[in-house]
Amino acid sequence: MNQLTAKLAIRKTPLGAKASALIGIILVALSMLFVGVHVSQHTKVSPVDEFVYIDYLAKIPEQGVVRQGELSGPFARNYLDCHGLAVFEWDVADRCALKDTADSNDYPNHGYTSADIYTPAYFAVTWVLAQPIQWITGTDLVFAGRLVGGLWLGGAAVFLFAALRRARVSTVLAVAAPVMMIGSLPTWWANTFISTDATALLAGSALLYLAMRFLDDGKRGWMLALTSVLAVMLKMQNYLGVVAAGLVIVISLFVGWLNTRGVGGNRFWVFIRSEKRFRSVVLMLVLPLVAQIVWMLARAALSLGSSPDQEVSQALDKAALVREFLNFFDHPTTGATETSTFGTAGILIASISGWLIVAATIGLTVVRRKADWSLGSSVSLAYLIATFVGGPALAIATTAMVGYYFPLPPRYALSVLPFALFAVSLLFDVNRVWRWIIGIMAGGFFVASLVMQVSWS
């Protein structure tokens, strides 16, 4: 165990394996409950690219991959005709009765896909997991695919819980943080529709847990590198979580060096060369980029034509980069639309959890009166760097990949939300009163998230 977690460890005894497993099962069940409740209420296609995601999912068994310049298929078009597109006017009754999907101009992007920038990874996994759900429930592919979002979310909750327990955070807060994540507005958008965003929380939570374990024993660095590659292959924007995890390791090691540099005159560059864990960090940062470049080359080789003009392109100038600098930090707990879309419950969930994240990440970074907070400081600083620097960097990377710049939606930073909630748990893990306040608050958020109603008007 490293110096940053040692003092936390002596304060609390770890849970037994059976208790931890039971909590993990409960977290997965809560994730499935949240997703199931809202999926059953969805009557329309999400405006956040779900149409092209449904098309990709339906093409997995026959094509395996969707190509640039490819037209959407009849399955997705017919589904859109019979359900409509949220926020937009859509004459469902007439279009569904006609069953005519031939005219591409009747569909978003003039019928062309925009999901070709993604590897088949998310869609293939979701399609496979949707098959038994379809068989058991007798539902269609879209309904079953949406339910799979609960499994992605359940995995994220379990990994976040495991990371918090590894830091010896109290059981109340180790459970409260995942529950708060499950009932959040970004989760509603990412995990209750067909969306590549469903992978983000799992990627971030898994990377955080593996970074914690790697800091403790310095072993299995290959798992960090492999998970980083898989995270980026699921969705390029998950690289933000990779960067955050790498920063947690680097910052923690640097703090450890500062605390021991007087011993034997340990100079910084000597420390850098001798500390083998830095090599694993380099690998986890570089290999996903290599994998993404390989995918971009494969995508170009498979291309049938140019991507559709989505009419969202803007100039990537200094003003745009400044906006992106603040973008992810300003909106950690909001969704794709105005928070008011979710009524009073949604406003309270987003506002209070957002305030907690700001207080924790800034507070733990600038306040270091207790040694116990050193780990929280590392995670918080990693989160702040990833959100502030990640916005402009991701804007440049996205522009290079798709060929134009568009204002990045806050959901692109979803993979670092687990880091923020980790910081919240460490900040309030000071006494029983604060632990139970946050625990009760998380439970209230979850209950409110189950009953919140969405108004698309």
N, C-alpha and C positions, 0 to 999 in steps of 0.2 A: 504493500500500500504506500502511495507517495505521501509527501509531507502535507499536501493540500487537503487530503481526506483523512489523515490520521486522527486529528482532534475530533472530527465529526464521528469517527468510528467508536471512540471510547465513550461517547455520550449515550449511545443507544445500542441495544442488542439487536442483531438481525432477526428477521422473521424466519420461521422454519420453512422448509421446502413445501410442505403441505399447505400452510397458510398462504404462502406466496402464490402457489398454483391456484388455490381457490379464488384469490383476489384477481388473478389473471383471467380466470374463467368468467368472473363477474364483470370485469371490464369489457371483455368481448361480448358478453350478453347485453350490456348497456349500449354498446356500439351498434349491435344488430337491432336493438329496440329503437334507438334513435333513427337509424336509417330506415328501418321497416315502417315506422309510423309515418315518416315524411314521404317515402316512396309511394306508399298507398294513397297519398293525397295528391300526388302529381298527376295532373290531367293534360299538361302541355309539355312541349319540348323546351328545355332550358335555352335561353338566348346566348349562353356562353358556349358557343361552338358545339352543342350537343348533337346537332343534326349531322355534322361531318364525323363526329365520334361514333354515332350509331351506324353510319355508313361503313366506317372502318371495321367496327365490331362484326357487322353482318358479313363482311367480305373475308374475314379471317380463315374460315374453313376451306374456301375455294382459292383465294388469291394469296393469302398470307401477309401481303403488304399492299398498301395503297401508294400509288405513284403520283408524282407531281404532274399536274395537267390532266388528271383523270376526272371523269364525270362521276357524280354520285349515282348510286344504284337504285333500283326500284324499291328495295325494302325500306331504305331510309326515306325516300320520297313519299311512299305510300303511308308510312308512319306519320310523317309530318302533315300530310293532307288530312289524316283522320284524327289528329290530336291538336294541331295548331302550334304556333310558336309564341311562347310567352312574351309579353310586352308589345308584340306586333299584331296588327289586324290580320286575321286568317279565316277565310270562309270555310270552316271545317265541314259543315253539312254538305254543301255542293261539291267540294273538291273530293271528299271521301267517297261520295256516291258515284262520281264519274270514274274513279280508278284509272285516271289518265295521267301518267307520269312522264310522258314523252317530251314535253316542252321544258327544256332546261331553264329557260328564262323565268319560269314560275317559281324557282327555288333560290335560296341564298347563294350568293357568289355566282349567279347565272348557272347554277347546277354543278359547278366545279368544287372539288374538295380542297380544303386548306389544311387538312390533317396530315398531309404527306410529310411534313417536317418531323413527324414522330416515328420512331422505330415501332415495329409491331409488338414490342414487349408487353406494354400495359394491356393492349387489346387481346393478345393471345392468352395471357393469364386470366383476364376477366372472362373471356369466352369459355375457357376450360372450366373455371369455377362456376360459371352460370349454368352449365349443362345439368349437373345434379339438382340444382335449384329449380330449373325448368321441369325436370322429371318429377320432383317431389310436389311442387306447387301447381303444376299445370299452367304456368304463366308463360308469356311470350319472352323473347330474348331480351328486349329492352328492360322489362320489369326485373327479370332475373339478373341482368347485368348491373342494374342500379343497386340491387340488394348486395351484390358482391362488394360494393363500396363499404358495407359494414365490416367485411373481413379485412379490407385494407385498413380501416379505422381501428378495428380491434387490435390488429398487430401493432399499430402506432401506440395505442394506449398501454399495451403490455410492455413495450420497450421503454416508454417514458417512465412507467412505474419501476421497471428494473433499474433504470439509470438512477432514479431518485433513491431507491433502496441501497444501491451500491454506494451512494454518497452518505448513507446512514441518515437520511431525512426521516422524520417521524412517519409512522404508517398513515396517520390522518392526512398529512400533506402529500405523501407519496401516492395516495389514492385520489385526493382532491384535484391535483393538477391534471391527470388524465381525464377525470370526469368533466373538468372545466373545458378541456380541449374537445371532448366528445360533443358537448352541448353548445359549441361556438357557432357563430354565423359563417365563418369561412368553411367550417366542416359541412354545414348544410349545403353550400354550393358545390364543394369538392366531392363529397361522398354520397350524396343522395341522387346524383345524376350520373350518366355515363360521362366521365371526364378523366383526363390524364392527371388532373390535380389530385385525384384520389390517392395517388402514390406519394404525395409530398410529405404528409405527416409521418407516414411509415418510414420514409427515407431519412427524414430528420431525426426521428426518435431512435432509429436503429444506429445511425451514425453517432449520435450523442452517447448512447450506451456503450458502443464499441470503443469510442474515444476514452470514456471513463475507465473501462477495463484495461485498455492499452496503457493508460497512465499508471495504473496500479502495478501491472506486472511486466509491461514491455514486451509481451508475447503476442503472437498471432497478428502481427502487423499486416499480413497478407489478407486477413479478413476485412480490415479497414479498406484496403485498396480494392478488393473485389466488390465490397458493398458500395463503394463510391462509384465504381464503373456501372454496376447494376442500377444505382439510383439515377445516374445521368442517362442511361439507356431507356429508363422508364419515362423520364421527362428531362429535357436539357436544363430547365430552370432549377431542378433539384441540386444543381452544382452549388447553389448558394448554401445548402445544408452541408455539402462536402467542405466548403471553405470554412464554415463556422466550426465544424468538428476539428479541422486541421488547426484552426486558430486556438481552440481550447487547449489542444496538446502543446502547441508552441508557447503560448502565454504561460501555461502552468509550468512547463520546463524552465522557462526564463525566470519566473518567480522563484522556483526552487534553486536556480543558480544564484540569484541575488541573495538568497538567505544563507548560502554556503560558500560564497566566493572568497571569503576570508580564510577558508580552510585550504592550506597548501598552495595559496596563490593561484587558484583556479581561474585562468583568464578566459574571457568570453569565447574567443575563436578556438581555443583549445577545447573548450566545452562543446562547441558546435561540432567540431570534427570527431570528438570522442563519443558523443551521445548518439547511439545508433537509432533511437526513435525518430530523429529528424529525417532519416532516410525513408522511413515508412510514410512520414507526412508528405515528403516530396512525391513518392509514388502515388499516394492517394489523391494528390492534386493534379498530377500529370497524366496518369493513365486514363481517367475519364475524358480528358480533352483529346487524347489520341483516339479513343473509341468514338468520340463524337465526330472527329474529322473523318474517320473511316466511314461512319454512317453518312456524312454529307457527300462523300465521294460516291458511295453506293447509290444514294438518292439521285445524284446527278446522272449516274449511268443508267438508272431505271426511268428517268424522266420522259414523259410523253409530250411535254410542252411547258409553257410558263405558268406560274401560279396566278390565281385570279386576283384582280384588283379589288380589295375589300374596302377601298375608299377611306382608309384610316391613316394613311401615311402622312407624316409630317417631317419637317426638317430637323435633323439631329444637330442642333446648334448648342451654344453654351447655355442658353436659357433652358433648353430641354434637359441638359445634363444636370443643371442645378435643381430642376424639378424632380428628377429621378433620384438625386442625392437625398432628398427628404421623403420621397414617396413611400418607401417600405416602412420607415419608422413611424410615419404619421398614421398609417392604417393597418395596424397589426391584427385587429379583431373585426374588421368590417367585411362586407361581402361584395358582390359584383354590382349591386345597386345601392341606392340610398338605404341607410339603416332603418328609416321610417317604413320601408317596405314590410318589415317584420313586426310593426306595431310597437306598443310599449315594452313588451317582453324583449324584443330584439334590441331596442334602444338601450335598455338597462344592461343586458348581457354584454353588448359591444362596448358601451361606455365604461362600465365599472372594470371589466377585465382589461380594457385598454389602459385605464389609469393604473391598475396594478402592475402591468407590464412596464410602463414608463417609470413608475416609482422604483421597481425592483432593478431594472437594468441600469438606470442612472445611479440609483442609490448604492448598489453593490459595487459599482465601478469607482465612485469617488469617495465612498466611506469604507475605511479599512481599520476600524478601531478594534475589531475582533479577528483573531487568526482564523476562526471558523469560517469567516467570510471570504477567505482567499480563493477557494474553489468557485464560489459564487461570483467573485470579481472576474475570474478568468472566463467563465461562461458568459457573463454579462458583457464584458468587453468584446468577446468574440461576436456576440449577437450585434452589438452596436456597429462594429467594423463591417460585418457582413451586410447589415441593412443600409448603412450610409454609403459605403463604397460599392456594394453589390448592385445598387440601382443603376448608376451610370455604366458600370462594367457590363451588366446584363443587357442594357440598352444597346451598347456597342456590339456585343456578341449576337444579339437577336437580329440586329440590322445586317450583320455580316451573313447570317444564315438565311434570312428570308428575303433580303435584298432591299428592305426599306425600314424606316423607323416608325414606330407608333408608341404612344404613351403606354407604359407598362402597367397592367392592372396589379393591384396589391397582392393578388393571389399568387403571383410569381414568387413571392417571398414566403409562401406557406411552409416550406421545409425548415425554416428557422423558428417557427412558432414554438415547437417543443423546447428550444433553448430558452426562450423568454419565460415559459411557464416553469421551467426548471429553476430559473433565477427567482421567480416569485416564491416558490417553495422554500428556497434557501433563505430569502429575506425574512419570511415570517416564521421560520422554524426557531423561534427564540423562547417561547413559553407556551404553555397549554392553552391559554386564552386565545392568543393569535392563531394557533393551529386550528382550533375549533371554529373560530370566526371564518377563516378561509374555507374550512371543510364544509360548514353549513352554507356558506355562500356558493360554493361549487355545486352542492346538492340542489340549492334553489335555482341556480342557472340551468341545471339539467332538466329539472321539472318544468321550468318555464319554456325551455327549448322544445319540449314535447308538445306543448299546447299553443305555441305561437302560430299565428295565422299569417299567411303571405298575401299581400295585396299587390297585384301586378299593375294596377291602374296608375 
